[in-house]
Amino acid sequence: SNATWGVGFDPEALERGAKALREINQSPHAKKVLDLAKTQELTKQQESKAKEAEMKAAASQYSVQQEKVRWEEQRKYAQ
C-alpha cells in the first residue's frame, strides 16, 4: 500500500517494469531493440547539438546587428 511505500510510489509499476525488462532480455530481438534505442538517442543528441549551434549562430548574428546599430547611432551623433 501507499502508506508502506510512501505517497506516490507504486511498487507494482516497478515490478511490471522489471518483468518487461526480463522479457526483453530473453527476446531474440533484444540486441536489435537496444541498438535501435541507442541510435535513436544518438539522433536526439545530434539534433539537440544542431539546434544549439543554430541558437548560438542566431545570438551571434543578433549581437553583430546590435553592434552595427550602436555604431550607426554614434556616427549620427558625431556628425
C-alpha positions as CSV (number, residue, x, y, z in Angstrom):
1,S,0.0,0.0,0.0
2,N,1.0,3.7,-0.4
3,A,1.2,4.0,3.4
4,T,4.0,1.4,3.5
5,W,6.0,2.8,0.5
6,G,5.3,6.4,0.8
7,V,2.9,8.7,-1.1
8,G,3.0,8.3,-4.9
9,F,5.2,5.2,-5.1
10,D,3.7,2.3,-6.9
11,P,5.7,-0.9,-6.3
12,E,3.5,-2.8,-8.8
13,A,4.7,-0.4,-11.6
14,L,8.3,-1.3,-10.7
15,E,7.5,-5.0,-10.7
16,R,5.9,-4.7,-14.2
17,G,8.9,-2.8,-15.5
18,A,11.3,-5.5,-14.1
19,K,9.1,-8.2,-15.7
20,A,9.1,-6.3,-19.1
21,L,12.9,-6.0,-18.9
22,R,13.3,-9.7,-18.3
23,E,11.1,-10.5,-21.3
24,I,13.0,-8.1,-23.5
25,N,16.3,-9.6,-22.4
26,Q,15.1,-13.1,-23.2
27,S,13.9,-12.0,-26.7
28,P,16.0,-12.9,-29.7
29,H,15.5,-9.3,-30.8
30,A,16.8,-7.8,-27.6
31,K,20.1,-6.6,-29.2
32,K,18.3,-5.1,-32.1
33,V,15.9,-3.2,-29.7
34,L,18.9,-2.0,-27.7
35,D,20.8,-0.9,-30.9
36,L,17.7,0.9,-32.1
37,A,17.3,2.7,-28.8
38,K,20.9,3.8,-28.9
39,T,20.6,5.0,-32.4
40,Q,17.5,7.0,-31.5
41,E,19.3,8.5,-28.5
42,L,22.3,9.5,-30.6
43,T,20.0,11.0,-33.2
44,K,18.3,13.1,-30.5
45,Q,21.6,14.2,-29.2
46,Q,22.8,15.3,-32.6
47,E,19.6,17.1,-33.3
48,S,20.0,18.9,-29.9
49,K,23.6,19.9,-30.8
50,A,22.5,21.2,-34.2
51,K,19.7,23.2,-32.6
52,E,22.2,24.6,-30.0
53,A,24.5,25.6,-32.9
54,E,21.6,27.3,-34.6
55,M,20.7,29.2,-31.5
56,K,24.4,30.3,-30.9
57,A,24.6,31.5,-34.5
58,A,21.4,33.5,-34.2
59,A,22.6,35.0,-30.9
60,S,25.9,36.0,-32.6
61,Q,24.1,37.4,-35.6
62,Y,21.8,39.5,-33.2
63,S,24.9,40.7,-31.4
64,V,26.6,41.8,-34.6
65,Q,23.4,43.6,-35.7
66,Q,23.1,45.4,-32.3
67,E,26.8,46.5,-32.7
68,K,26.0,47.9,-36.1
69,V,23.1,49.8,-34.7
70,R,25.3,51.3,-32.0
71,W,27.9,52.4,-34.5
72,E,25.3,54.0,-36.7
73,E,23.9,55.9,-33.7
74,Q,27.3,57.0,-32.7
75,R,28.1,58.1,-36.2
76,K,24.9,60.1,-36.4
77,Y,25.7,62.0,-33.2
78,A,29.3,62.6,-34.3
79,Q,28.2,64.5,-37.4
